[in-house]
Amino acid sequence: MTKADIVNEIAKSTGIEKVNVQKTIETFMDVVKRSLTSNHNVYLRGFGSFIVKKRAKKTARNISKNTTLIIPEHFIPAFKPAKVFLNKVKTNVK
């Protein structure tokens, strides 16, 4: 499902114009991005959490050049689904 599909579904089920739905979704994504880049997690009860994870420093290999690289410690965005949401997906996906 794409962002356009989500906008269409919300507009159809709520009766709100697509332009307003799109603006709301874009604003939501901007708020989540700003929060994560400021090292603040976003918690949506019953849905899940957008969190910042710390990746430890590690050694990697470039097999084509046969060299070793050091990948420094860094942070990545991640999504952790809520237990209710996770259980629903586990039982419905075939």
MARRO-878773 format. One record per residue: residue in three letters; residue number from 1; x, z, y of N, C-alpha, C in turn. Coordinates in pm, 1 decimal. Atoms other than C-alpha are relative to their C-alpha. Layout:
MARRO-878773
@code->ALA, pos->NUM, nX->X, nZ->Z, nY->Y, caX->X, caZ->Z, caY->Y, cX->X, cZ->Z, cY->Y
...
***
This chain:
MARRO-878773
@code->MET, pos->1, nX->85.1, nZ->0.0, nY->-117.7, caX->0.0, caZ->0.0, caY->0.0, cX->89.6, cZ->0.0, cY->123.8
@code->THR, pos->2, nX->-78.4, nZ->10.4, nY->-122.5, caX->138.8, caZ->-96.3, caY->339.5, cX->-65.2, cZ->80.7, cY->111.7
@code->LYS, pos->3, nX->55.2, nZ->-69.1, nY->-115.8, caX->89.0, caZ->63.3, caY->679.5, cX->-128.2, cZ->-69.2, cY->47.8
@code->ALA, pos->4, nX->119.5, nZ->75.4, nY->-40.5, caX->-161.0, caZ->-213.0, caY->763.5, cX->-117.7, cZ->31.7, cY->-91.4
@code->ASP, pos->5, nX->105.9, nZ->-36.3, nY->94.4, caX->-358.5, caZ->-131.1, caY->447.4, cX->-54.8, cZ->139.7, cY->30.6
@code->ILE, pos->6, nX->42.0, nZ->-136.5, nY->-34.4, caX->-366.8, caZ->236.7, caY->545.4, cX->-86.0, cZ->-2.0, cY->125.7
@code->VAL, pos->7, nX->77.6, nZ->11.6, nY->-123.9, caX->-487.6, caZ->146.8, caY->895.9, cX->-139.3, cZ->-55.1, cY->-31.0
@code->ASN, pos->8, nX->129.2, nZ->58.8, nY->36.0, caX->-763.7, caZ->-71.3, caY->746.8, cX->-89.9, cZ->99.4, cY->-72.3
@code->GLU, pos->9, nX->78.2, nZ->-98.6, nY->76.3, caX->-876.1, caZ->200.4, caY->503.7, cX->-55.0, cZ->109.4, cY->90.8
@code->ILE, pos->10, nX->43.9, nZ->-107.1, nY->-90.4, caX->-890.4, caZ->469.7, caY->772.7, cX->-104.4, cZ->-51.7, cY->97.3
@code->ALA, pos->11, nX->95.5, nZ->57.8, nY->-94.7, caX->-1068.4, caZ->241.8, caY->1020.3, cX->-135.0, cZ->-23.5, cY->-67.7
@code->LYS, pos->12, nX->124.1, nZ->27.7, nY->72.9, caX->-1323.9, caZ->142.4, caY->756.3, cX->-75.7, cZ->130.1, cY->-31.4
@code->SER, pos->13, nX->68.7, nZ->-122.9, nY->42.1, caX->-1395.5, caZ->498.1, caY->640.5, cX->-42.6, cZ->89.2, cY->116.4
@code->THR, pos->14, nX->34.8, nZ->-86.6, nY->-113.3, caX->-1405.7, caZ->663.0, caY->986.5, cX->-78.8, cZ->-70.7, cY->108.4
@code->GLY, pos->15, nX->67.5, nZ->73.3, nY->-106.2, caX->-1543.1, caZ->386.4, caY->1208.7, cX->81.0, cZ->-4.3, cY->128.8
@code->ILE, pos->16, nX->-88.4, nZ->3.5, nY->-117.4, caX->-1252.7, caZ->429.3, caY->1452.4, cX->66.1, cZ->-137.7, cY->4.9
@code->GLU, pos->17, nX->-61.3, nZ->131.9, nY->-15.8, caX->-1103.2, caZ->109.0, caY->1593.9, cX->141.0, cZ->-1.9, cY->-59.0
@code->LYS, pos->18, nX->-131.3, nZ->14.7, nY->64.1, caX->-794.2, caZ->-22.5, caY->1414.7, cX->114.2, cZ->27.6, cY->96.4
@code->VAL, pos->19, nX->-106.0, nZ->-20.5, nY->-99.5, caX->-589.2, caZ->-14.7, caY->1736.2, cX->27.8, cZ->149.3, cY->17.4
@code->ASN, pos->20, nX->-15.7, nZ->-144.6, nY->-16.5, caX->-652.0, caZ->359.1, caY->1777.4, cX->58.9, cZ->64.8, cY->-124.6
@code->VAL, pos->21, nX->-53.8, nZ->-53.2, nY->125.5, caX->-581.7, caZ->429.9, caY->1410.9, cX->148.1, cZ->-31.3, cY->-9.9
@code->GLN, pos->22, nX->-141.0, nZ->39.9, nY->6.1, caX->-255.9, caZ->234.3, caY->1428.1, cX->84.5, cZ->85.3, cY->94.2
@code->LYS, pos->23, nX->-73.6, nZ->-81.2, nY->-96.9, caX->-146.3, caZ->423.3, caY->1741.0, cX->16.7, cZ->142.9, cY->-51.6
@code->THR, pos->24, nX->-6.5, nZ->-135.2, nY->55.0, caX->-226.7, caZ->755.8, caY->1572.4, cX->103.0, cZ->8.9, cY->-112.4
@code->ILE, pos->25, nX->-95.7, nZ->0.6, nY->111.4, caX->-28.3, caZ->667.2, caY->1260.0, cX->142.2, cZ->-14.5, cY->52.4
@code->GLU, pos->26, nX->-133.3, nZ->18.1, nY->-59.3, caX->268.3, caZ->544.3, caY->1467.0, cX->48.0, cZ->129.2, cY->66.2
@code->THR, pos->27, nX->-35.1, nZ->-125.3, nY->-65.9, caX->261.8, caZ->866.4, caY->1670.6, cX->33.9, cZ->106.8, cY->-102.5
@code->PHE, pos->28, nX->-27.8, nZ->-95.2, nY->107.0, caX->245.7, caZ->1075.7, caY->1352.6, cX->139.9, cZ->-22.8, cY->-57.4
@code->MET, pos->29, nX->-131.9, nZ->30.8, nY->56.4, caX->550.1, caZ->896.3, caY->1211.3, cX->110.9, cZ->34.3, cY->98.5
@code->ASP, pos->30, nX->-99.4, nZ->-35.9, nY->-101.0, caX->739.3, caZ->942.0, caY->1540.3, cX->21.8, cZ->150.7, cY->6.0
@code->VAL, pos->31, nX->-11.1, nZ->-146.2, nY->-2.1, caX->663.7, caZ->1316.1, caY->1538.8, cX->78.8, cZ->48.5, cY->-121.5
@code->VAL, pos->32, nX->-72.1, nZ->-38.7, nY->121.2, caX->787.4, caZ->1346.9, caY->1179.1, cX->148.1, cZ->-35.0, cY->14.0
@code->LYS, pos->33, nX->-140.2, nZ->41.6, nY->-17.3, caX->1105.3, caZ->1150.7, caY->1258.7, cX->73.1, cZ->90.8, cY->97.7
@code->ARG, pos->34, nX->-62.7, nZ->-88.2, nY->-99.6, caX->1177.8, caZ->1360.2, caY->1569.9, cX->24.1, cZ->138.8, cY->-57.2
@code->SER, pos->35, nX->-14.3, nZ->-133.1, nY->59.2, caX->1119.6, caZ->1682.7, caY->1378.8, cX->115.5, cZ->3.3, cY->-99.1
@code->LEU, pos->36, nX->-106.6, nZ->2.2, nY->99.3, caX->1350.9, caZ->1583.3, caY->1094.6, cX->136.9, cZ->-19.9, cY->63.4
@code->THR, pos->37, nX->-129.5, nZ->18.6, nY->-66.2, caX->1625.7, caZ->1461.0, caY->1327.3, cX->40.9, cZ->124.1, cY->78.6
@code->SER, pos->38, nX->-29.7, nZ->-127.7, nY->-66.2, caX->1600.1, caZ->1799.3, caY->1504.5, cX->18.9, cZ->111.4, cY->-102.9
@code->ASN, pos->39, nX->-19.6, nZ->-93.7, nY->110.6, caX->1646.6, caZ->1967.2, caY->1163.3, cX->-117.5, cZ->95.8, cY->-17.7
@code->HIS, pos->40, nX->121.7, nZ->-78.1, nY->22.7, caX->1286.4, caZ->2094.6, caY->1151.3, cX->-81.5, cZ->-69.9, cY->-108.6
@code->ASN, pos->41, nX->82.1, nZ->55.7, nY->107.3, caX->1083.3, caZ->2044.1, caY->832.9, cX->-145.3, cZ->-10.8, cY->45.2
@code->VAL, pos->42, nX->141.7, nZ->19.8, nY->-30.7, caX->720.6, caZ->1924.1, caY->845.2, cX->-79.5, cZ->33.4, cY->-126.5
@code->TYR, pos->43, nX->79.4, nZ->-45.5, nY->114.2, caX->471.2, caZ->2099.9, caY->615.0, cX->-145.6, cZ->-39.9, cY->18.6
@code->LEU, pos->44, nX->139.8, nZ->41.0, nY->-1.4, caX->130.6, caZ->1945.5, caY->537.9, cX->-66.1, cZ->59.2, cY->-123.5
@code->ARG, pos->45, nX->59.8, nZ->-72.8, nY->111.5, caX->-65.5, caZ->2188.2, caY->320.9, cX->-91.6, cZ->-90.5, cY->-81.7
@code->GLY, pos->46, nX->80.0, nZ->80.4, nY->91.0, caX->-218.5, caZ->2021.2, caY->16.2, cX->52.1, cZ->-142.2, cY->-18.8
@code->PHE, pos->47, nX->-57.4, nZ->134.8, nY->9.7, caX->-12.5, caZ->1704.1, caY->68.6, cX->147.4, cZ->6.7, cY->-38.6
@code->GLY, pos->48, nX->-141.4, nZ->-12.2, nY->30.4, caX->357.1, caZ->1791.3, caY->81.0, cX->81.1, cZ->32.9, cY->122.7
@code->SER, pos->49, nX->-91.6, nZ->-35.5, nY->-107.7, caX->661.6, caZ->1856.4, caY->294.4, cX->102.1, cZ->-110.5, cY->20.9
@code->PHE, pos->50, nX->-109.4, nZ->88.3, nY->-37.1, caX->897.4, caZ->1625.7, caY->477.6, cX->114.0, cZ->93.5, cY->35.9
@code->ILE, pos->51, nX->-108.9, nZ->-95.6, nY->-18.4, caX->1230.3, caZ->1807.6, caY->455.8, cX->132.4, cZ->-72.6, cY->20.5
@code->VAL, pos->52, nX->-136.1, nZ->49.6, nY->-15.9, caX->1595.4, caZ->1760.0, caY->544.3, cX->83.5, cZ->62.4, cY->-110.7
@code->LYS, pos->53, nX->-83.8, nZ->-48.3, nY->109.5, caX->1824.4, caZ->1786.2, caY->241.3, cX->146.9, cZ->-21.4, cY->34.4
@code->LYS, pos->54, nX->-144.5, nZ->9.2, nY->-21.7, caX->2196.5, caZ->1850.7, caY->254.6, cX->64.6, cZ->-54.1, cY->-126.9
@code->ARG, pos->55, nX->-74.8, nZ->57.4, nY->111.7, caX->2411.3, caZ->1632.5, caY->30.0, cX->145.2, cZ->45.4, cY->11.2
@code->ALA, pos->56, nX->-136.8, nZ->-50.8, nY->0.1, caX->2746.6, caZ->1779.8, caY->-67.4, cX->101.4, cZ->-115.0, cY->3.6
@code->LYS, pos->57, nX->-110.1, nZ->96.5, nY->0.0, caX->3078.8, caZ->1600.9, caY->-21.6, cX->28.6, cZ->-39.7, cY->-144.2
@code->LYS, pos->58, nX->-29.2, nZ->43.8, nY->135.6, caX->3163.8, caZ->1387.7, caY->-324.3, cX->98.7, cZ->-115.6, cY->-0.4
@code->THR, pos->59, nX->-93.6, nZ->109.8, nY->19.3, caX->3412.8, caZ->1139.3, caY->-461.4, cX->-72.8, cZ->-114.2, cY->-69.1
@code->ALA, pos->60, nX->62.8, nZ->118.8, nY->58.1, caX->3294.1, caZ->786.4, caY->-536.6, cX->107.7, cZ->-103.9, cY->-27.2
@code->ARG, pos->61, nX->-96.4, nZ->105.5, nY->31.8, caX->3463.4, caZ->477.8, caY->-675.9, cX->-57.4, cZ->-135.6, cY->33.3
@code->ASN, pos->62, nX->32.9, nZ->139.8, nY->-21.8, caX->3458.0, caZ->118.3, caY->-560.4, cX->63.2, cZ->-74.7, cY->-117.1
@code->ILE, pos->63, nX->-56.4, nZ->57.3, nY->122.2, caX->3496.5, caZ->-49.7, caY->-898.5, cX->54.9, cZ->-140.9, cY->19.7
@code->SER, pos->64, nX->-50.9, nZ->135.5, nY->-21.1, caX->3551.7, caZ->-399.3, caY->-758.7, cX->141.7, cZ->1.3, cY->58.7
@code->LYS, pos->65, nX->-134.4, nZ->-11.4, nY->-59.0, caX->3858.2, caZ->-286.8, caY->-557.0, cX->84.7, cZ->105.4, cY->-70.1
@code->ASN, pos->66, nX->-66.8, nZ->-106.4, nY->73.3, caX->3949.7, caZ->-3.0, caY->-795.0, cX->58.6, cZ->105.5, cY->94.3
@code->THR, pos->67, nX->-42.3, nZ->-102.5, nY->-95.0, caX->3968.8, caZ->248.9, caY->-510.5, cX->-96.7, cZ->117.7, cY->-4.4
@code->THR, pos->68, nX->80.3, nZ->-121.5, nY->-5.8, caX->3839.4, caZ->600.4, caY->-459.3, cX->-38.3, cZ->26.5, cY->144.3
@code->LEU, pos->69, nX->49.9, nZ->-32.2, nY->-133.2, caX->3625.5, caZ->698.4, caY->-159.1, cX->-45.9, cZ->145.2, cY->3.0
@code->ILE, pos->70, nX->56.8, nZ->-132.5, nY->-20.2, caX->3536.3, caZ->1037.3, caY->-22.5, cX->-124.5, cZ->-17.6, cY->86.1
@code->ILE, pos->71, nX->124.4, nZ->5.0, nY->-76.7, caX->3172.4, caZ->1054.6, caY->86.3, cX->-19.6, cZ->138.8, cY->58.7
@code->PRO, pos->72, nX->9.2, nZ->-132.3, nY->-61.4, caX->3144.8, caZ->1337.2, caY->339.0, cX->-138.8, cZ->62.4, cY->-18.1
@code->GLU, pos->73, nX->126.9, nZ->-72.2, nY->2.0, caX->2873.5, caZ->1601.3, caY->341.9, cX->-92.5, cZ->-63.2, cY->104.5
@code->HIS, pos->74, nX->94.1, nZ->61.2, nY->-93.2, caX->2559.2, caZ->1458.8, caY->503.2, cX->-142.0, cZ->47.1, cY->-30.4
@code->PHE, pos->75, nX->139.2, nZ->-40.8, nY->13.2, caX->2187.5, caZ->1513.7, caY->548.8, cX->-87.8, cZ->-123.4, cY->-18.9
@code->ILE, pos->76, nX->93.0, nZ->110.0, nY->23.4, caX->1900.5, caZ->1295.0, caY->425.7, cX->-143.4, cZ->51.6, cY->10.3
@code->PRO, pos->77, nX->140.8, nZ->-39.9, nY->1.6, caX->1522.2, caZ->1300.9, caY->477.2, cX->-54.8, cZ->-11.9, cY->-142.3
@code->ALA, pos->78, nX->59.9, nZ->3.7, nY->133.3, caX->1314.9, caZ->1371.9, caY->167.7, cX->-145.8, cZ->44.7, cY->9.8
@code->PHE, pos->79, nX->139.4, nZ->-41.9, nY->7.5, caX->952.0, caZ->1424.0, caY->68.4, cX->-18.5, cZ->80.1, cY->-127.5
@code->LYS, pos->80, nX->29.4, nZ->-83.8, nY->115.5, caX->843.1, caZ->1704.6, caY->-161.6, cX->-152.0, cZ->15.6, cY->-6.8
@code->PRO, pos->81, nX->145.8, nZ->-8.0, nY->7.0, caX->480.6, caZ->1669.9, caY->-277.3, cX->-47.2, cZ->141.9, cY->-31.9
@code->ALA, pos->82, nX->61.4, nZ->-128.7, nY->31.0, caX->252.3, caZ->1973.4, caY->-292.7, cX->-39.5, cZ->2.0, cY->-147.3
@code->LYS, pos->83, nX->33.2, nZ->-11.1, nY->142.2, caX->172.5, caZ->2106.3, caY->-640.4, cX->-135.0, cZ->-63.5, cY->-33.5
@code->VAL, pos->84, nX->133.1, nZ->56.6, nY->22.9, caX->-195.0, caZ->2006.7, caY->-610.8, cX->7.8, cZ->-152.2, cY->-3.3
@code->PHE, pos->85, nX->-16.3, nZ->144.7, nY->-9.9, caX->-100.0, caZ->1652.5, caY->-509.1, cX->78.1, cZ->-52.6, cY->-120.6
@code->LEU, pos->86, nX->-83.6, nZ->41.1, nY->111.9, caX->169.1, caZ->1626.2, caY->-776.4, cX->-78.5, cZ->1.6, cY->-131.1
@code->ASN, pos->87, nX->79.9, nZ->-8.4, nY->123.3, caX->-67.0, caZ->1741.3, caY->-1052.7, cX->-105.6, cZ->-109.9, cY->-5.4
@code->LYS, pos->88, nX->100.7, nZ->106.6, nY->-3.8, caX->-332.7, caZ->1493.6, caY->-939.9, cX->61.1, cZ->-134.8, cY->-35.4
@code->VAL, pos->89, nX->-68.8, nZ->125.9, nY->29.4, caX->-83.8, caZ->1204.7, caY->-952.6, cX->39.0, cZ->-5.0, cY->-148.0
@code->LYS, pos->90, nX->-42.5, nZ->-3.0, nY->141.5, caX->48.4, caZ->1314.4, caY->-1294.2, cX->-114.8, cZ->-26.4, cY->-95.4
@code->THR, pos->91, nX->112.7, nZ->15.6, nY->91.7, caX->-296.7, caZ->1323.1, caY->-1448.8, cX->-73.5, cZ->-132.5, cY->17.0
@code->ASN, pos->92, nX->74.0, nZ->123.4, nY->-24.1, caX->-429.8, caZ->999.8, caY->-1293.8, cX->79.3, cZ->-126.9, cY->-22.8
@code->VAL, pos->93, nX->-81.1, nZ->121.0, nY->16.7, caX->-137.2, caZ->759.1, caY->-1330.7, cX->11.9, cZ->-32.7, cY->-148.6
@code->LYS, pos->94, nX->-5.9, nZ->41.6, nY->140.7, caX->-143.3, caZ->556.8, caY->-1652.2, cX->106.9, cZ->-100.9, cY->-22.7
***
